[in-house]
Amino acid sequence: MAWSIMQQALPIFARAFGLTLRLSLIGIVGSMIVGVIVSLVQYFKVPVLSQILTAYVELARNTPLLIQLFFLYYAFPVFGLKMSAEVCGIVGLIFLGGAYMAEGFTGGFNGVSLSQINSGKALGMSPFQLARYVVFPQGFALSMPALTANVVFLIKETSIFSVIAIPELTNTALDLIGMYYRSNEYLFMLVVAYAIILIPIILFLAWLERRVRYGAFGN
């Protein structure tokens, strides 16, 4: 293990680290927005749209991100829609993550007691008001364990971006190994980089989960 090799590669890994963080953040935020919309549509059983979004969830969850990225990057240009590698990566991550987030939110929303819903209806709340003031706040707290797992899952899925030549952490490590044949050093840096990203996020989300948990579910 040559520390001088790792020191020389540090600026390259720093750029890849920043890119991985940026793509992960955009993908996670986009996935959560899509997930909330999809799960609320399914929860309130909006005609036609609910069936369409259910089909989307099943398609996204039952196809690998690798195949989705290949389709976005290589098939879309055939139809005249060409996107950069980074945009394809973000769209693919949101497409996949939105389905997983939707399932997580749906589980939380379905956990909201019927008495809460009936109380809101008795007060004359519209479906939008029910979603905003009753279903979402309580359902979000119940969804936290699933959302935490999905966030970690999506960050790790950015490693698949290497197949469309996005210079994130995994792609950078593989390129350096191919050029200099120093597997131990670059793989060690790759593991450390992901640990630096994931460990603080896991600790923060675990703390947040405890903060939003209702008393009935323990401390």
N, C-alpha and C positions, 0 to 999 in steps of 0.2 A: 504494500500500500504506500504509494508515493504521494506525500502531502503537497509537494511542489506541483505535481500534475493537477491536483484538485484546485490549488490556488490559481493556476493559470486559467482553468476552465470556469472559475467562479463568476466572472462578468457575463459569460455566455449563459450560465445557469440562472443568473439573476434576471436577465431579460426573459428567459423562458418561464421563470417563476412568476414574474409580473404578468405575462401573457396568460398563463394558466389561471391566475387569480381573476383577471379581468373577464375571461371567457366564462369561468365558473360563476362569477357574480351575476353577469348578464343572464346566463342560462337559468340559474336558480330563481332569480326574480321573475323572469319571464314564465318559468314553469309554474311558480306559485300563482301568478295572475291567471294563467290558463286553467290551472287546477281549480281555483275558486269558482271561476265562471262555469266550467264544465260541471262541477259537483253541485252547484246551486241549480243549474238547469235540470240536472238529473233529479235532485231532491224534490223540486217543485213539479217535476214531470211535465215540462213544457212540451206540448204536442209537436211532433215531427223533429224538432231540434234535439229533443232528448234522445231519440233513437239514433240520429246522426252522430251525436257526440258519444254515445255508447259504442257505436261501431268504431269511432276514432280511438277510444280508449283501448278496445280489444286489439285493434291493429297495431297501435304503438307499443303496447305491452308485450305483444307476441311476436315482434320482429326485432332482431338485434340492431343496436345502434350502428354497427359496422355496415349492415346492408342499407340502412336509412341514409347514412353518409354517402355511400357509393351512389345511391339513387339520386340524391340531391346534387352531388358534384359531377357525376358523369351522364346521368340520364336527362336531367333538366335542360342542359344546353341543347340537346337534340330538339327540344320543343321551343327553343328560343329564349329560355330563361337561364341566364348565366350569372352565377354568384361567386364571389371570392371564397377562398377556402375558409377564412374566418367566419364569414356570414353563414356558410353551409354548416360549419361546426355549431354555431349558436342556434340556428334554426333546428338542426337535428337534436341538440340537447333539449331545447324547449319542447319539441314535438314528443320526445320520449319522456322527459321529466314532467310535462304537463299531465300526461296520462297517469303517472305514478302519484303525482300530487293530488290529482282528482280523486283517486281511490282512497288516499289518506284522508282528505277532507270529507269525502262521502261517509267514511266510517265514523268520523267525529260528528258530522251533522246528524247521522242516524242515531247517535247516542243521546241527542237532546230529547229530554222526556216529553211525552205527548201533552202532559199537563201544562208545560211551558208554552207549547204551540197554541193550545186551546185558550190559555189565558191571554195571549197576544191577540188572537182572533176575537175574543170577547171584548177586548178594549178597542176593537175596530181597526186594527192594524191591517195595512195592505200587505200583499206578498213581499214587496220590496222592504217595507218596514220590519216585517217578521224576519227577513233574511239579515237585515242590518243590525237590529237591536236584540234579537233573540237567538236565531240559529247560528249566525257566524261567531259571535263572541263566545258562546258556550262550546260550539263545535270546534273552534280553533284550539281551545284548551285540550279537548279530548283528542284532537288530531296530532298533538305535539310529538308523541313517540314515533308515529309513522313519518311525520315531516322531517324529524331529525335523521332517521335512517335514510330517507330519500335525498336529503342534502348531501350527506356523506357519499352516497351512491353516485350522485351526479358529478361530484368533484372527481371521484376516481374514474368515472367514465370519460373524462377529458383525455385520458391516456389513449383512447381510441382515435383521437384526432390526428395521430401520427400517420394514419393511413392516407390522409389527404394533404400531407406535407405541411401541416400547421406546426410551426417551431415551438411547441409547448415542451414541457419537461421530458416526457418520454421520447419524443422525436429528437430532441436535443441530445439526450443521452445515447440513443442509438446511432445518431450521426457521428458523435465523437468516438464511440467505440469502433465504428466502421473505419474512421480515419486513422486512429492512433492505437487501436487494439489494447486499450487499457480498461478492460471490463470491470475489474474490482473497484477502481477509483470512481468511475462514472456511475456505476450502479449504486455504489454507496451514497454518492451525492444525490442520486434520484430518490432513494429511500428517505434520506434526511429531508429533502425538499418537501416531499409529500407529508412527512411527519410534522414539519413546521406548519404546514397549511392545516392539516386535519386535526391534530391534537387540540389546539386552542379552540377550533370551531366545535369539536365534540364537547369540550368542557363548558363552553358558553351555552350551547344548546341544552346540555344537561341541567345547567343552572336555570335557564329560561323555562324549561319544562317544569322544574320544581316551583318556580314563581307563579306560573299560570294554573297549576293544578288545583282543583277544588279540594276543600277540606274533606269531603266525603271519600276522596280517593287516597287519603293518607298524606303524610308530610314527606 
